[in-house]
Amino acid sequence: MAVSSALMQRSTCTQGDFEERMNELRQSEDQAKKAMTDAARLADELRQEQEHAGQIEKLRRALEGQVKELQVRVDEAEAAALHGGRKTIQSLEQRVCVVSYIVHLLQRRTVK
């Protein structure tokens, strides 16, 4: 009977250990499932951020192209304005010469 009692005690102890290990196993499985869910969510967020970064990069390159194109147009407009300004100055200088000559002629007439 002592052996039977000892076996029962050991069986109860072993059963308790088994249940404790099973609970630990279930908790570990739950934690693993949660970790896999978190990993999948993070992978999805990473993919979305990478797509967003790619779109922003594409937009940045397009804007850089537009800036370069606009800079060329500004340079051309400045060159045209400078050239037009020179022509205007030359034209005005010629008019000044003509008017000066006319004034000189009128002064000579008036003096006579």
Backbone bond lengths (Angstrom), bond angles and torsions (degrees), N, CA, C in turn:
res aa  C-N    CA-C-N  psi(-1)  N-CA   C-N-CA  omega(-1)  CA-C   N-CA-C  phi
1 M - - - 1.418 - - 1.535 110.73 -
2 A 1.282 116.89 -34.48 1.457 120.95 176.80 1.513 109.97 -63.49
3 V 1.332 115.65 -37.71 1.467 120.22 178.95 1.520 108.29 -68.08
4 S 1.288 116.80 -42.57 1.456 121.18 179.54 1.515 110.26 -63.09
5 S 1.310 116.53 -41.40 1.460 120.81 179.12 1.514 110.54 -66.29
6 A 1.315 116.81 -40.31 1.462 121.42 178.97 1.521 109.62 -65.58
7 L 1.327 116.72 -40.78 1.467 120.64 179.22 1.528 110.35 -65.43
8 M 1.310 116.00 -39.82 1.467 119.94 178.83 1.528 110.08 -64.31
9 Q 1.316 114.96 -40.79 1.462 119.78 179.95 1.532 109.93 -64.87
10 R 1.312 115.04 -44.23 1.472 119.67 178.95 1.523 110.46 -65.10
11 S 1.309 116.63 -38.77 1.455 121.40 179.69 1.526 110.40 -64.23
12 T 1.339 115.36 -42.43 1.461 119.84 178.53 1.524 109.99 -64.44
13 C 1.324 115.63 -42.97 1.478 121.16 178.99 1.523 109.84 -62.49
14 T 1.321 115.97 -45.65 1.455 121.01 -179.45 1.520 109.97 -64.69
15 Q 1.337 116.76 -40.97 1.465 120.90 177.95 1.523 110.12 -62.06
16 G 1.328 118.08 -41.55 1.472 122.05 177.96 1.512 111.14 -63.79
17 D 1.348 117.13 -43.74 1.468 121.12 177.63 1.534 110.85 -61.45
18 F 1.334 114.18 -42.09 1.462 119.64 -179.85 1.531 110.87 -61.75
19 E 1.313 116.85 -46.90 1.457 121.17 179.70 1.530 111.26 -63.32
20 E 1.337 114.94 -39.69 1.478 119.45 178.00 1.521 110.65 -62.61
21 R 1.336 116.63 -43.82 1.472 120.94 178.79 1.539 111.09 -65.98
22 M 1.322 116.36 -36.87 1.464 119.98 178.30 1.527 110.73 -65.46
23 N 1.343 116.12 -40.83 1.472 119.92 176.64 1.525 110.78 -62.84
24 E 1.318 116.44 -42.15 1.469 120.33 177.53 1.523 110.62 -62.68
25 L 1.339 115.98 -40.36 1.459 120.74 178.66 1.527 110.43 -63.21
26 R 1.317 117.80 -44.40 1.472 121.23 178.86 1.531 110.62 -62.54
27 Q 1.331 116.06 -42.39 1.470 119.49 178.94 1.529 110.26 -63.60
28 S 1.317 115.77 -41.95 1.469 119.69 178.73 1.523 110.77 -63.88
29 E 1.333 117.28 -40.70 1.462 120.43 177.79 1.525 110.81 -64.46
30 D 1.334 116.98 -41.60 1.465 120.52 177.60 1.526 110.68 -62.15
31 Q 1.333 116.41 -42.98 1.464 120.26 178.95 1.523 110.63 -64.52
32 A 1.341 115.97 -39.33 1.468 119.90 179.15 1.530 110.16 -64.96
33 K 1.343 117.45 -42.50 1.467 120.80 177.84 1.523 110.67 -61.74
34 K 1.331 116.25 -43.10 1.468 120.33 179.23 1.527 110.14 -63.61
35 A 1.330 115.89 -41.78 1.465 119.62 179.93 1.528 110.38 -64.57
36 M 1.332 117.77 -39.51 1.466 120.40 178.80 1.525 110.72 -66.90
37 T 1.328 116.68 -38.86 1.467 120.37 177.41 1.526 110.17 -63.72
38 D 1.334 115.98 -44.61 1.475 120.39 178.40 1.526 110.37 -62.47
39 A 1.334 116.92 -42.06 1.466 120.70 -179.62 1.530 110.37 -63.60
40 A 1.326 116.99 -41.11 1.464 120.18 179.29 1.525 110.26 -65.63
41 R 1.326 117.20 -41.25 1.463 121.29 179.26 1.524 109.95 -64.31
42 L 1.331 116.20 -44.10 1.468 119.78 179.65 1.531 111.24 -65.41
43 A 1.328 116.71 -37.55 1.469 119.92 177.88 1.527 110.01 -64.23
44 D 1.319 117.00 -39.52 1.464 121.02 177.97 1.525 110.79 -65.75
45 E 1.324 116.48 -43.60 1.469 120.33 178.12 1.524 110.54 -62.50
46 L 1.340 115.90 -41.13 1.468 120.12 179.06 1.528 110.28 -62.35
47 R 1.328 117.26 -44.18 1.462 121.11 179.10 1.527 110.51 -60.03
48 Q 1.342 115.95 -44.40 1.466 119.67 179.76 1.528 110.99 -63.36
49 E 1.318 116.89 -42.07 1.467 120.08 179.47 1.525 110.94 -65.86
50 Q 1.332 117.14 -37.81 1.461 120.14 178.20 1.524 110.32 -66.16
51 E 1.326 117.33 -40.86 1.465 120.04 176.60 1.527 110.31 -62.63
52 H 1.321 116.10 -43.38 1.467 120.84 179.88 1.534 109.99 -62.72
53 A 1.326 116.33 -43.43 1.471 119.98 179.08 1.529 110.52 -63.12
54 G 1.332 116.90 -38.29 1.467 120.50 177.49 1.516 111.48 -64.09
55 Q 1.323 116.50 -41.60 1.462 120.17 178.29 1.520 111.00 -64.57
56 I 1.311 116.11 -41.48 1.474 120.10 179.36 1.523 109.82 -64.95
57 E 1.323 117.02 -40.83 1.465 120.46 179.15 1.524 110.66 -63.33
58 K 1.329 116.65 -42.07 1.465 120.92 178.25 1.529 109.94 -62.42
59 L 1.313 116.83 -43.34 1.464 121.51 178.57 1.526 110.87 -64.03
60 R 1.337 116.50 -40.42 1.470 120.71 179.04 1.524 110.54 -61.22
61 R 1.343 116.24 -45.09 1.471 119.38 179.50 1.536 110.78 -63.26
62 A 1.327 117.02 -39.95 1.470 120.24 178.66 1.524 110.21 -63.32
63 L 1.326 116.64 -42.87 1.468 119.85 179.54 1.520 111.32 -66.68
64 E 1.325 117.15 -36.71 1.466 119.64 176.68 1.526 110.39 -61.79
65 G 1.336 116.14 -40.76 1.464 120.13 177.69 1.512 111.39 -62.67
66 Q 1.333 116.12 -41.58 1.464 119.64 178.47 1.525 110.91 -64.87
67 V 1.332 116.70 -40.08 1.470 120.38 179.20 1.531 109.80 -62.31
68 K 1.338 116.93 -43.52 1.465 119.94 179.01 1.527 111.01 -62.53
69 E 1.332 115.82 -43.43 1.463 120.32 178.91 1.527 111.15 -62.29
70 L 1.318 116.54 -44.12 1.468 120.45 178.90 1.529 110.88 -65.81
71 Q 1.327 117.53 -36.00 1.465 119.98 178.79 1.525 110.36 -64.49
72 V 1.332 116.24 -39.85 1.476 119.77 176.97 1.525 109.80 -62.38
73 R 1.323 116.02 -43.95 1.474 119.36 179.60 1.524 111.19 -63.97
74 V 1.331 117.51 -39.57 1.470 120.73 177.78 1.521 109.80 -63.52
75 D 1.334 116.38 -44.61 1.472 119.99 179.31 1.529 110.85 -60.87
76 E 1.339 116.10 -42.48 1.468 119.50 178.51 1.522 111.02 -64.82
77 A 1.335 116.72 -40.56 1.474 120.09 179.57 1.527 110.60 -65.53
78 E 1.331 116.62 -40.78 1.470 119.62 177.99 1.520 110.79 -63.67
79 A 1.341 116.32 -42.29 1.472 120.11 179.45 1.518 109.89 -63.51
80 A 1.337 116.73 -43.22 1.468 120.28 179.34 1.523 110.58 -64.36
81 A 1.332 116.68 -41.04 1.465 120.06 179.15 1.521 110.66 -65.34
82 L 1.304 116.96 -40.30 1.467 120.87 178.95 1.529 110.20 -64.61
83 H 1.323 115.48 -45.37 1.454 120.00 178.90 1.526 110.23 -63.63
84 G 1.331 116.50 -45.04 1.467 120.73 178.05 1.511 111.14 -63.22
85 G 1.311 117.20 -37.00 1.469 121.77 178.41 1.516 110.99 -64.73
86 R 1.325 116.34 -40.67 1.467 119.91 178.01 1.534 110.69 -63.32
87 K 1.321 115.38 -43.31 1.466 119.13 179.01 1.523 110.36 -62.19
88 T 1.324 115.59 -42.33 1.460 119.82 179.62 1.523 110.10 -62.85
89 I 1.300 116.89 -43.51 1.479 120.80 179.32 1.515 110.22 -62.66
90 Q 1.326 117.33 -44.46 1.465 120.17 178.65 1.524 110.90 -61.21
91 S 1.320 116.50 -42.95 1.463 120.75 179.55 1.523 110.67 -62.47
92 L 1.358 115.56 -44.56 1.463 119.07 179.18 1.525 111.51 -65.83
93 E 1.315 117.60 -37.85 1.471 120.58 177.44 1.526 110.38 -62.16
94 Q 1.332 116.56 -40.23 1.465 119.97 178.08 1.524 110.05 -64.30
95 R 1.327 117.02 -42.30 1.465 119.94 178.27 1.523 111.00 -62.13
96 V 1.360 115.87 -41.48 1.462 120.09 178.67 1.527 109.60 -60.49
97 C 1.315 116.42 -41.81 1.466 119.76 178.80 1.527 111.23 -62.62
98 V 1.314 116.22 -44.11 1.466 120.89 179.56 1.521 110.17 -63.53
99 V 1.336 116.40 -47.13 1.467 120.18 -179.38 1.534 109.57 -64.27
100 S 1.313 117.06 -40.51 1.474 119.47 178.09 1.522 110.66 -61.52
101 Y 1.314 115.81 -41.07 1.455 119.85 179.21 1.527 110.35 -64.02
102 I 1.344 116.16 -43.29 1.467 120.20 179.11 1.529 110.21 -63.23
103 V 1.333 117.37 -43.11 1.471 121.10 178.32 1.525 109.20 -61.59
104 H 1.307 116.13 -42.90 1.458 119.94 179.41 1.532 110.74 -60.97
105 L 1.338 116.32 -43.70 1.460 120.14 178.39 1.525 111.28 -63.44
106 L 1.331 116.00 -41.85 1.464 119.25 179.75 1.524 111.03 -65.70
107 Q 1.301 116.51 -38.22 1.473 119.72 178.40 1.530 110.00 -64.46
108 R 1.298 115.61 -39.15 1.460 118.36 -179.85 1.517 110.88 -66.62
109 R 1.330 116.39 -37.76 1.461 120.31 178.27 1.519 110.63 -66.39
110 T 1.338 113.29 -41.41 1.451 117.88 -178.32 1.510 110.79 -67.20
111 V 1.269 117.66 -36.75 1.458 121.24 179.94 1.522 109.88 -67.01
112 K 1.264 119.50 -34.37 1.463 123.88 -178.10 1.444 109.23 -78.57
